[in-house]
Amino acid sequence: MTAEHVHTADIDATADFLNTLSIDDAARVEHLATTDDAVAFLAGRGLAHEDALRAQVTAAGERAWLERVRLTRSALRALWDAEVEHRVPDAAAIGAINAVLREAPRIELVMGDDCCGIGHRHTADDPTGEALSRLVEPFVAAVAVGTTDRLRICANDDCRWAFEDTSRAGRRRWCDMTSCGNVAKARRYRARRKDAGAEAASGTAAAAEGSTAAG
């Protein structure tokens, strides 16, 4: 069932959008493989009406419409990664996201029984652009208020899941401790065992060489 058209998204929805392109066994997995997948994602989160999205798919063409969604995701992912890794972002990514933000509906006052209410003024008949802008806005808001220090990328390079760290200490490194966290711990353990074995072998060889020289 399609969710109610709620007009808003949170940072979890933004991360979910980024994670529709994931890594599994070192291979990229595309979860927005078809227009149906992308329409279901946007409509299912109440970001746009399904019928409006499908009408725009028909008008724009499936390939062009889906490419627009994916390019927005790619640009937003580039900015998320740059923010988390404290590096200069790609100018093209900023330009792409600013273009999406221009499609956001404008908030305005409307007449109400108790004086005023809040309405939305749409700049164009572009439900896809509005839906994408709503996914971008939580990231922009985090940048604006300086709370991006809680944005994360899973420390497992075979995952790199985007998420918000909501832990009390704010030191979470993995998307899931029972999976990626344990994988990282196992790798460190194997590396230590390997280093210890190499040191032991080196010490044995040196002892043997010394004994041969003494003989």
N, C-alpha and C positions, 0 to 999 in steps of 0.2 A: 504494500500500500504506500502511496506517495505521501511524504510528510507534509504538514501544513507549511504554507509559504511564510517562513518566519523572518525573512529579510536580513538575518544576521548569521554569523559564524563565529566560532571561538578558535583559539590557537590550536586546539586539538583537531578541529576540522581542517585547518591549514596543514598541519602535519600529516593528517590522513591523505590529503590531496597529494602532497609530496611523495608519500610512501606508496602511491599507486604505481610507481616505478621502483621496484625493489630488487634486491640482490639475493639470489638463492644458488648455493653451490658455485659461487664465483661468476654466475651468469645473471644478466639483467632479465627481470620478469616484468612484462608490460601488463598491468591490470586494467588499463583503458585500451584494450586491443580493438574495440569496435565503438561505433557511435552509441550503440545500445548501452555499453558499459559506462561511457561517460555521461550519458543522459541519466542513467540510473543513479550514478554517484551524485550529480548535481541536484536532481529532483528529489532523491531519497533523503537529502539533508535539508530540504525545504528552501533551497537557494533560488529556485525558479520552478515554474509550473512545467510539468512534463510535456503537455501539448504545445506550449509555446516554444520549448526547446526543439521538439521534433519538427515544428514548422520551420524553424530557422535552419535546421539540418537540411531539410528539403530545399530551401531557398539557396543556401550557400554551397551545397554539395557535401556529401559525407566526408570526403578526404580533406577538403579545405576546412570544414568545421572542426573535425577531430584534430587536425594539425594546429589549429588555433589554441585549442585547449591544452594540448601537449606543450606547445611553445611557451604558454603562460606558466605551466608547471615547471619547465626547464629554467626559465628566468627566475622564478621565485626560489627554486632550489639553489640556484647559483648565489642568490643574495643571502639565503638562510645559511649556507655553508660559509660564505665570506664573513658573516656576522659572528658565527660561532668560532671560527678560526682566526678572527681578528686580522683580516687582511683586506686590501683594497678590492672592492667589488668590480665586476665587469660593467663597463658603461652601457653596453648594449642591453644587459639584463635590467639595469635601472630604467633605461628608456622604455623597454617592453612593459615593465610593471607600471610605470607612470601612465602609459597609454591605457592600460587596463583600469587604472584608478579613475581616469576621465569618464569611464562608462558607469561609474557608481551613481545610483539615484541620489538626488539632492533632497535633504530633509527640509521640510517647510511646515509652517503653521497652517492649520485648517480650522474652520469654524466648528465649534462644538457646543453641546448643551450647557456646559459649565465654562463657557468662554472659548478655550482653545484646545486643539488636539494636534497631533503630529501626523503629517502625511509625507508622501514621497513624490517628488517630481522627476519623471524619467526623461533623460536627455534625448533618447532615441529608442526606437523599437528594437532593443537588443537584449533580450533576456539572458543570452549566453554571457555577454560582456558584464552585465550586472551580477550574475552568479559568480563569475570569476573575480570580480572586484570584491565581493564579499569574502572570498577565500583569502584574498591578498590583505584586506584591511586589518585583521588581527596582528599580522606581522608588522605592518606599518605602525599600528598603535603601540606595539611593544618597543619599536625603535623610538617612537615619539616620547614615551614616558620612561625609557631607560631600563626596561625589564628584560632585555634580550640575554642577560647573563644566565637566565634559566633555560634558554634554548639549547638543545643538545643534538649531537650526532653520535650514534652508537659507536663506541670505541672499537668494536669488532669490524675490521676492514672488509670482512665478507658479508657485512650487514648494512652498516651506515644508515640505520633507521633514524628518521627525524622525530624528535619528541620534546616535550617540555618537562623539565625536572621539577616535580612537585614535592620532592622529599624535603623533610625539615632541614637537613644539613646542607642540601643543595650540592651534593657531591656525587650524584648518580652519574655513572659513565656508560652503562649499558642499557639497551632498551628493555632487557629482561635478564635478571641475574641468573635465573635457572637455565637459561640457554646460552646467550652470548657471554654472560659473565663467567659461567663455568668453562666455556670454551677458552676464554682468555686465560683463566687460571690454569687450565690444563696445559696450554701452550707454554706458559711461564715455567710450570713444573718440569715439562719435558726439556725445556732449554737449560734449566739449572742442572738436571740430571746429565744432560749431554756435556755441559761444561765441566761438571764434576768428574765425569768419566774421562774426558780428555786430559784433565789435570792429573788424574790418577795414573793414566797410561803414560803421560810424560814423566811423572815421577818414577815409575817402574823402569822405564827405559833409561833414565839417567842413572838410577841405582845400578842397573845391570852394566852399563857402560863403565861406571866407576869400579865395579868389582872386576871387570875384565882387565882394566888398566892396572889395577893393583896386582893381579895375578901375573 
